[in-house]
């Protein structure tokens, strides 16, 4: 019995390690982002194909939902990162997209409630982010190169206050 418990503990530990490594690992080969299958709209009524919105420039795509508890905690820190990008002229390279099906006014109210005032209220109106980008939950962050290839996929909350992450992401957006 003790050997079986020990074996199960080892298997569980290895499984947890594999899941953790997969959550932050860059893709093994160049993977092109399928952004053309997604249409987003802004609270202003503007509709854009996501591929057109991010074409030709390194971009951070961040997917979130108002019903997602980790998203609620992360959005104010993401907003602070967005404010820093705004000051340096890189704000349009961070595209935060709600996967909610609620009307825009409710998403705007939610962003106001959590203090996220520097994020454009983009919302998916056509397509499925999970299928298009192989996402398995929210929040999820993708770093997409100017050629449309996926540089990095992060599942779960990102510590947007961590200086190394801020520097790495800013460097990515600046093409470094």
GROMACS elastic network, one bead per residue, 0.5 to 0.9 nm:
[ bonds ]
;  ai    aj funct       b0    kb
    1     4     6  0.51663   500
    1     5     6  0.63458   500
    1     6     6  0.86604   500
    2     5     6  0.51676   500
    2     6     6  0.61402   500
    2     7     6  0.85675   500
    3     6     6  0.50435   500
    3     7     6  0.60613   500
    3     8     6  0.85906   500
    4     8     6  0.61247   500
    4     9     6  0.85793   500
    5     8     6  0.50823   500
    5     9     6  0.61637   500
    5    10     6  0.86852   500
    6     9     6  0.51412   500
    6    10     6  0.63458   500
    6    11     6  0.87497   500
    7    10     6  0.51790   500
    7    11     6  0.62561   500
    7    12     6  0.86428   500
    8    11     6  0.50504   500
    8    12     6  0.60440   500
    8    13     6  0.85036   500
    9    12     6  0.51064   500
    9    13     6  0.60946   500
    9    14     6  0.86239   500
   10    13     6  0.51025   500
   10    14     6  0.61961   500
   10    15     6  0.86017   500
   11    14     6  0.51939   500
   11    15     6  0.61668   500
   11    16     6  0.86559   500
   12    15     6  0.50998   500
   12    16     6  0.61902   500
   12    17     6  0.86308   500
   13    16     6  0.51388   500
   13    17     6  0.61894   500
   13    18     6  0.86736   500
   14    17     6  0.50388   500
   14    18     6  0.61951   500
   14    19     6  0.86970   500
   15    18     6  0.51225   500
   15    19     6  0.62616   500
   15    20     6  0.86559   500
   16    19     6  0.51727   500
   16    20     6  0.61666   500
   16    21     6  0.86013   500
   17    20     6  0.51558   500
   17    21     6  0.61177   500
   17    22     6  0.85609   500
   18    21     6  0.51659   500
   18    22     6  0.61039   500
   18    23     6  0.86235   500
   19    22     6  0.51371   500
   19    23     6  0.61875   500
   20    23     6  0.51809   500
   20    24     6  0.69459   500
   20    25     6  0.86519   500
   21    24     6  0.57967   500
   21    25     6  0.58363   500
   22    25     6  0.52047   500
   22    26     6  0.82467   500
   22    27     6  0.89820   500
   22   154     6  0.88727   500
   22   155     6  0.87844   500
   23    26     6  0.88365   500
   23   153     6  0.73857   500
   23   154     6  0.57845   500
   23   155     6  0.52209   500
   23   156     6  0.78659   500
   24   152     6  0.76196   500
   24   153     6  0.64305   500
   24   154     6  0.50532   500
   24   155     6  0.68154   500
   25    28     6  0.83009   500
   25   152     6  0.70189   500
   25   153     6  0.70514   500
   25   154     6  0.76530   500
   26    29     6  0.85587   500
   26   150     6  0.81215   500
   26   151     6  0.63353   500
   26   153     6  0.62223   500
   26   154     6  0.84575   500
   27    30     6  0.67507   500
   27    31     6  0.70095   500
   27   150     6  0.72832   500
   27   151     6  0.71375   500
   27   152     6  0.65523   500
   27   153     6  0.74744   500
   28    31     6  0.84363   500
   30   149     6  0.60452   500
   30   150     6  0.66100   500
   30   151     6  0.77192   500
   31   148     6  0.84374   500
   31   149     6  0.53399   500
   31   150     6  0.54293   500
   31   151     6  0.81821   500
   32    35     6  0.88427   500
   32   144     6  0.86364   500
   32   147     6  0.83266   500
   32   148     6  0.56336   500
   32   150     6  0.59349   500
   33    36     6  0.84563   500
   33    51     6  0.86566   500
   33   132     6  0.77275   500
   33   133     6  0.66441   500
   33   144     6  0.73326   500
   33   148     6  0.57856   500
   33   149     6  0.56933   500
   33   150     6  0.59963   500
   34    37     6  0.61094   500
   34    38     6  0.79860   500
   34    51     6  0.77343   500
   34   132     6  0.57120   500
   34   133     6  0.67196   500
   34   148     6  0.84206   500
   35    38     6  0.55826   500
   35    39     6  0.83934   500
   35    49     6  0.76378   500
   35    50     6  0.52959   500
   35    52     6  0.83765   500
   35    54     6  0.84680   500
   35   129     6  0.87457   500
   35   132     6  0.71353   500
   35   133     6  0.80060   500
   35   148     6  0.85136   500
   36    39     6  0.75621   500
   36    49     6  0.61825   500
   36    50     6  0.59799   500
   36    52     6  0.76721   500
   37    49     6  0.78022   500
   37    50     6  0.77807   500
   37    51     6  0.80683   500
   37   126     6  0.77595   500
   37   127     6  0.58366   500
   37   128     6  0.79461   500
   37   129     6  0.87399   500
   37   132     6  0.68827   500
   38    48     6  0.87318   500
   38    49     6  0.61025   500
   38    50     6  0.56252   500
   38    51     6  0.76990   500
   38   124     6  0.69010   500
   38   125     6  0.77072   500
   38   126     6  0.56219   500
   38   128     6  0.68459   500
   38   129     6  0.71718   500
   38   132     6  0.77217   500
   39    47     6  0.69393   500
   39    48     6  0.57188   500
   39    50     6  0.56534   500
   39    51     6  0.85786   500
   39   123     6  0.84377   500
   39   124     6  0.59292   500
   39   125     6  0.56498   500
   39   127     6  0.65706   500
   40    46     6  0.83685   500
   40    47     6  0.57108   500
   40    48     6  0.54440   500
   40    49     6  0.62535   500
   40    50     6  0.63588   500
   40    97     6  0.78642   500
   40   122     6  0.60499   500
   40   123     6  0.52415   500
   40   125     6  0.52815   500
   40   126     6  0.69087   500
   40   127     6  0.88774   500
   41    44     6  0.79755   500
   41    45     6  0.61890   500
   41    46     6  0.54229   500
   41    48     6  0.61868   500
   41    49     6  0.86822   500
   41   104     6  0.88619   500
   41   121     6  0.80623   500
   41   122     6  0.54739   500
   41   123     6  0.54336   500
   41   124     6  0.65266   500
   41   125     6  0.63881   500
   42    45     6  0.54156   500
   42    46     6  0.52757   500
   42    47     6  0.65571   500
   42    48     6  0.85121   500
   42   104     6  0.77036   500
   42   120     6  0.71848   500
   42   121     6  0.54562   500
   42   123     6  0.64550   500
   43    46     6  0.73317   500
   43   103     6  0.89539   500
   43   104     6  0.54638   500
   43   105     6  0.71316   500
   43   107     6  0.87125   500
   43   108     6  0.75450   500
   43   120     6  0.82640   500
   43   121     6  0.58969   500
   43   122     6  0.71021   500
   43   123     6  0.82634   500
   44    47     6  0.89355   500
   44   104     6  0.89277   500
   44   121     6  0.87748   500
   47   125     6  0.84789   500
   48    51     6  0.83688   500
   48    52     6  0.69215   500
   48    53     6  0.65051   500
   49    52     6  0.53748   500
   49    53     6  0.63679   500
   50    54     6  0.63507   500
   50    55     6  0.83629   500
   51    54     6  0.55003   500
   51    55     6  0.57309   500
   51   148     6  0.84182   500
   52    55     6  0.51410   500
   52    56     6  0.87491   500
   53    95     6  0.87219   500
   54    57     6  0.62933   500
   54    58     6  0.76234   500
   54    59     6  0.63285   500
   54    60     6  0.89878   500
   54    61     6  0.88800   500
   54    92     6  0.87933   500
   54    93     6  0.74507   500
   54    95     6  0.82863   500
   54   144     6  0.84731   500
   54   146     6  0.80356   500
   54   148     6  0.83146   500
   55    58     6  0.83481   500
   55    59     6  0.87272   500
   55   146     6  0.67622   500
   55   147     6  0.78192   500
   55   148     6  0.72452   500
   56   145     6  0.81308   500
   56   147     6  0.62727   500
   56   148     6  0.75585   500
   57    93     6  0.74352   500
   57   144     6  0.83171   500
   57   145     6  0.66844   500
   57   147     6  0.75498   500
   57   148     6  0.83950   500
   57   173     6  0.78540   500
   57   175     6  0.87050   500
   58    93     6  0.68411   500
   58   143     6  0.73611   500
   58   144     6  0.56641   500
   58   147     6  0.79401   500
   58   148     6  0.81205   500
   58   172     6  0.69102   500
   58   173     6  0.52552   500
   58   174     6  0.76885   500
   58   175     6  0.70122   500
   59    92     6  0.82906   500
   59    94     6  0.59343   500
   59    95     6  0.72857   500
   59   142     6  0.81388   500
   59   143     6  0.59542   500
   59   144     6  0.52075   500
   59   145     6  0.65191   500
   59   146     6  0.72974   500
   59   172     6  0.82846   500
   59   173     6  0.63226   500
   60    93     6  0.61877   500
   60    95     6  0.61373   500
   60    96     6  0.81141   500
   60   141     6  0.68905   500
   60   142     6  0.56949   500
   60   144     6  0.62096   500
   60   145     6  0.88143   500
   60   169     6  0.80172   500
   60   172     6  0.88685   500
   60   173     6  0.77375   500
   61    93     6  0.83107   500
   61    94     6  0.61827   500
   61    96     6  0.59435   500
   61    97     6  0.74104   500
   61   140     6  0.81975   500
   61   141     6  0.56205   500
   61   142     6  0.50220   500
   61   143     6  0.63934   500
   61   144     6  0.73630   500
   62    94     6  0.75461   500
   62    95     6  0.61659   500
   62    97     6  0.60419   500
   62    98     6  0.84723   500
   62   139     6  0.71664   500
   62   140     6  0.57914   500
   62   142     6  0.63899   500
   62   143     6  0.87865   500
   63    71     6  0.89601   500
   63    95     6  0.85324   500
   63    96     6  0.59574   500
   63    98     6  0.58752   500
   63    99     6  0.67294   500
   63   129     6  0.79222   500
   63   138     6  0.65487   500
   63   139     6  0.55819   500
   63   140     6  0.52373   500
   63   141     6  0.63348   500
   63   142     6  0.85216   500
   64    67     6  0.88206   500
   64    68     6  0.72341   500
   64    71     6  0.58850   500
   64    72     6  0.86922   500
   64    75     6  0.85085   500
   64    96     6  0.74145   500
   64    97     6  0.62797   500
   64    98     6  0.50078   500
   64    99     6  0.61358   500
   64   100     6  0.80620   500
   64   137     6  0.89599   500
   64   138     6  0.55405   500
   64   140     6  0.68645   500
   64   141     6  0.89056   500
   65    68     6  0.53209   500
   65    69     6  0.86245   500
   65    71     6  0.65008   500
   65    72     6  0.81262   500
   65    97     6  0.83251   500
   65    98     6  0.52575   500
   65    99     6  0.54766   500
   65   100     6  0.54932   500
   65   107     6  0.89642   500
   65   138     6  0.70091   500
   65   139     6  0.73527   500
   66    69     6  0.77482   500
   66    71     6  0.70460   500
   66    72     6  0.67006   500
   66    98     6  0.76116   500
   66    99     6  0.84573   500
   66   100     6  0.67700   500
   66   107     6  0.72834   500
   66   110     6  0.69227   500
   66   111     6  0.84895   500
   67    71     6  0.80270   500
   67    72     6  0.79678   500
   67   100     6  0.80638   500
   68    71     6  0.51923   500
   68    72     6  0.64324   500
   68   138     6  0.68235   500
   68   139     6  0.75522   500
   69    72     6  0.51829   500
   69    73     6  0.66923   500
   69    74     6  0.88230   500
   70    73     6  0.52538   500
   70    74     6  0.61443   500
   70    75     6  0.86760   500
   70   138     6  0.78639   500
   70   139     6  0.70048   500
   70   156     6  0.75804   500
   70   157     6  0.63743   500
   71    75     6  0.58742   500
   71   138     6  0.70800   500
   71   139     6  0.56253   500
   71   156     6  0.84836   500
   71   157     6  0.70246   500
   72    75     6  0.56837   500
   72    76     6  0.77841   500
   72   114     6  0.69406   500
   73    76     6  0.68204   500
   73    77     6  0.78824   500
   73   114     6  0.82121   500
   73   157     6  0.85319   500
   74    77     6  0.55147   500
   74    78     6  0.62140   500
   74    79     6  0.86595   500
   74   139     6  0.84142   500
   74   157     6  0.62818   500
   74   158     6  0.72585   500
   74   159     6  0.77192   500
   74   160     6  0.79009   500
   75    79     6  0.59360   500
   75    80     6  0.85866   500
   75   111     6  0.80877   500
   75   114     6  0.71867   500
   75   115     6  0.80950   500
   75   116     6  0.63378   500
   75   119     6  0.89400   500
   76    80     6  0.63358   500
   76    81     6  0.87993   500
   76   111     6  0.87608   500
   76   114     6  0.63177   500
   76   115     6  0.58938   500
   76   116     6  0.53136   500
   76   117     6  0.86511   500
   77    80     6  0.50493   500
   77    81     6  0.63958   500
   77    82     6  0.86567   500
   77   116     6  0.84129   500
   77   158     6  0.89998   500
   77   159     6  0.76625   500
   77   160     6  0.55948   500
   77   161     6  0.64716   500
   78    81     6  0.50393   500
   78    82     6  0.61786   500
   78    83     6  0.86757   500
   78    96     6  0.89503   500
   78   116     6  0.79560   500
   78   119     6  0.83400   500
   78   158     6  0.84384   500
   78   159     6  0.85050   500
   78   160     6  0.57935   500
   78   161     6  0.83070   500
   79    83     6  0.62088   500
   79    84     6  0.87677   500
   79   115     6  0.79327   500
   79   116     6  0.51685   500
   79   117     6  0.67807   500
   79   118     6  0.55576   500
   79   119     6  0.60379   500
   79   160     6  0.89473   500
   80    83     6  0.50418   500
   80    84     6  0.65209   500
   80    85     6  0.88146   500
   80   116     6  0.79894   500
   80   117     6  0.89958   500
   80   118     6  0.76304   500
   80   160     6  0.80417   500
   80   161     6  0.82586   500
   81    84     6  0.51938   500
   81    85     6  0.64102   500
   81    86     6  0.87160   500
   81   118     6  0.89792   500
   81   160     6  0.64118   500
   81   161     6  0.75731   500
   81   166     6  0.74394   500
   82    86     6  0.60962   500
   82    87     6  0.87501   500
   82    90     6  0.84992   500
   82    91     6  0.60526   500
   82    94     6  0.69853   500
   82   118     6  0.60689   500
   82   119     6  0.67770   500
   83    87     6  0.64450   500
   83    88     6  0.89270   500
   83    91     6  0.74637   500
   83   117     6  0.87458   500
   83   118     6  0.58668   500
   83   119     6  0.84506   500
   84    87     6  0.52483   500
   84    88     6  0.66505   500
   84    89     6  0.88731   500
   84    90     6  0.85208   500
   84    91     6  0.79842   500
   85    88     6  0.51758   500
   85    89     6  0.61153   500
   85    92     6  0.83535   500
   85    93     6  0.83611   500
   85    94     6  0.81463   500
   85   170     6  0.78818   500
   86    89     6  0.51720   500
   86    90     6  0.57771   500
   86    92     6  0.79202   500
   86   118     6  0.81529   500
   87    90     6  0.77179   500
   87    91     6  0.78327   500
   88    91     6  0.76355   500
   89    92     6  0.78160   500
   90    93     6  0.55619   500
   90    94     6  0.75910   500
   90   170     6  0.85033   500
   90   173     6  0.74149   500
   90   174     6  0.81692   500
   91    94     6  0.58147   500
   91    95     6  0.84156   500
   91   118     6  0.87371   500
   91   119     6  0.88625   500
   92    95     6  0.68042   500
   93   173     6  0.69426   500
   94   119     6  0.85022   500
   94   173     6  0.87545   500
   95   119     6  0.79714   500
   95   120     6  0.75339   500
   95   122     6  0.76552   500
   96   119     6  0.66875   500
   96   120     6  0.69738   500
   96   121     6  0.74674   500
   96   122     6  0.65153   500
   96   123     6  0.84675   500
   96   141     6  0.89111   500
   97   100     6  0.89669   500
   97   120     6  0.83050   500
   97   121     6  0.70640   500
   97   123     6  0.51923   500
   97   124     6  0.67924   500
   98   101     6  0.84957   500
   98   107     6  0.79547   500
   98   121     6  0.75057   500
   98   122     6  0.62210   500
   98   124     6  0.64552   500
   99   123     6  0.60846   500
   99   124     6  0.56566   500
   99   125     6  0.85599   500
   99   128     6  0.82847   500
   99   129     6  0.74715   500
  100   103     6  0.83202   500
  100   107     6  0.78423   500
  100   123     6  0.70473   500
  100   124     6  0.75431   500
  101   104     6  0.87032   500
  101   123     6  0.82365   500
  101   124     6  0.80294   500
  101   125     6  0.80490   500
  102   105     6  0.82294   500
  102   106     6  0.63970   500
  102   107     6  0.68162   500
  103   106     6  0.56051   500
  103   107     6  0.66937   500
  103   108     6  0.89133   500
  104   107     6  0.50214   500
  104   108     6  0.60544   500
  104   109     6  0.85191   500
  104   121     6  0.76333   500
  104   122     6  0.86511   500
  104   123     6  0.76141   500
  105   108     6  0.50211   500
  105   109     6  0.61335   500
  105   110     6  0.85905   500
  106   110     6  0.61523   500
  106   111     6  0.86739   500
  107   111     6  0.62209   500
  107   112     6  0.85984   500
  107   121     6  0.73362   500
  107   123     6  0.85810   500
  108   111     6  0.51073   500
  108   112     6  0.61953   500
  108   113     6  0.85465   500
  108   121     6  0.65617   500
  109   112     6  0.50489   500
  109   113     6  0.60697   500
  109   114     6  0.88017   500
  110   114     6  0.63850   500
  110   115     6  0.85688   500
  110   116     6  0.86220   500
  111   114     6  0.53292   500
  111   115     6  0.60930   500
  111   116     6  0.50282   500
  111   117     6  0.68832   500
  111   119     6  0.81998   500
  111   121     6  0.81309   500
  112   116     6  0.58507   500
  112   117     6  0.64168   500
  113   116     6  0.77163   500
  114   117     6  0.87765   500
  115   118     6  0.88996   500
  116   119     6  0.61531   500
  117   120     6  0.80713   500
  119   122     6  0.84465   500
  124   127     6  0.70215   500
  124   128     6  0.77625   500
  124   129     6  0.79429   500
  125   128     6  0.89471   500
  127   131     6  0.83960   500
  127   132     6  0.77045   500
  128   131     6  0.55221   500
  128   132     6  0.60571   500
  128   133     6  0.84835   500
  129   132     6  0.50327   500
  129   133     6  0.57343   500
  129   134     6  0.75826   500
  129   135     6  0.69946   500
  130   133     6  0.56146   500
  130   134     6  0.52389   500
  130   136     6  0.64422   500
  130   137     6  0.76332   500
  131   134     6  0.52034   500
  131   135     6  0.68043   500
  131   136     6  0.88951   500
  132   135     6  0.79385   500
  133   142     6  0.86288   500
  135   138     6  0.77117   500
  135   140     6  0.69685   500
  135   153     6  0.88206   500
  135   155     6  0.76066   500
  136   140     6  0.83620   500
  136   155     6  0.76353   500
  137   140     6  0.68348   500
  137   155     6  0.70924   500
  137   156     6  0.73053   500
  138   141     6  0.87284   500
  138   155     6  0.70842   500
  138   156     6  0.60640   500
  138   157     6  0.80612   500
  139   154     6  0.86635   500
  139   155     6  0.65764   500
  139   156     6  0.50323   500
  139   157     6  0.58906   500
  139   158     6  0.84866   500
  140   153     6  0.74321   500
  140   154     6  0.57542   500
  140   156     6  0.55809   500
  140   157     6  0.72089   500
  140   158     6  0.85300   500
  141   152     6  0.81816   500
  141   153     6  0.59240   500
  141   154     6  0.50625   500
  141   155     6  0.65589   500
  141   156     6  0.79189   500
  141   157     6  0.84001   500
  141   158     6  0.79675   500
  142   150     6  0.70124   500
  142   151     6  0.75742   500
  142   152     6  0.57552   500
  142   154     6  0.63022   500
  142   155     6  0.87552   500
  143   149     6  0.86217   500
  143   150     6  0.60721   500
  143   151     6  0.53399   500
  143   152     6  0.50733   500
  143   153     6  0.65070   500
  143   154     6  0.85314   500
  143   169     6  0.82151   500
  143   172     6  0.80160   500
  143   173     6  0.87863   500
  144   147     6  0.79229   500
  144   148     6  0.58298   500
  144   149     6  0.56666   500
  144   151     6  0.55769   500
  144   152     6  0.72659   500
  144   153     6  0.88828   500
  145   148     6  0.52646   500
  145   149     6  0.53261   500
  145   150     6  0.62346   500
  145   151     6  0.61207   500
  145   172     6  0.82706   500
  145   173     6  0.85497   500
  145   175     6  0.86395   500
  146   149     6  0.74233   500
  146   175     6  0.86840   500
  147   150     6  0.89277   500
  150   153     6  0.72832   500
  154   157     6  0.80869   500
  154   158     6  0.76547   500
  155   158     6  0.82621   500
  157   160     6  0.87039   500
  158   161     6  0.86851   500
  158   162     6  0.88177   500
  158   165     6  0.84032   500
  159   162     6  0.55716   500
  159   165     6  0.73335   500
  159   166     6  0.87850   500
  160   163     6  0.79605   500
  160   165     6  0.66355   500
  160   166     6  0.63404   500
  161   164     6  0.88091   500
  161   165     6  0.76806   500
  161   166     6  0.69820   500
  162   165     6  0.54168   500
  162   166     6  0.62567   500
  162   167     6  0.86872   500
  163   166     6  0.50400   500
  163   167     6  0.59985   500
  163   168     6  0.84209   500
  164   167     6  0.51571   500
  164   168     6  0.59788   500
  164   169     6  0.85106   500
  165   168     6  0.50410   500
  165   169     6  0.59805   500
  165   170     6  0.83418   500
  166   169     6  0.52867   500
  166   170     6  0.59543   500
  166   171     6  0.83871   500
  167   170     6  0.51407   500
  167   171     6  0.59268   500
  167   172     6  0.84749   500
  168   171     6  0.51052   500
  168   172     6  0.61689   500
  168   173     6  0.87631   500
  168   176     6  0.89555   500
  169   173     6  0.62890   500
  169   174     6  0.86309   500
  170   173     6  0.50944   500
  170   174     6  0.61795   500
  170   175     6  0.86480   500
  170   176     6  0.86637   500
  171   174     6  0.50043   500
  171   175     6  0.61842   500
  171   176     6  0.50485   500
  172   175     6  0.51339   500
  172   176     6  0.56212   500
  173   176     6  0.75663   500
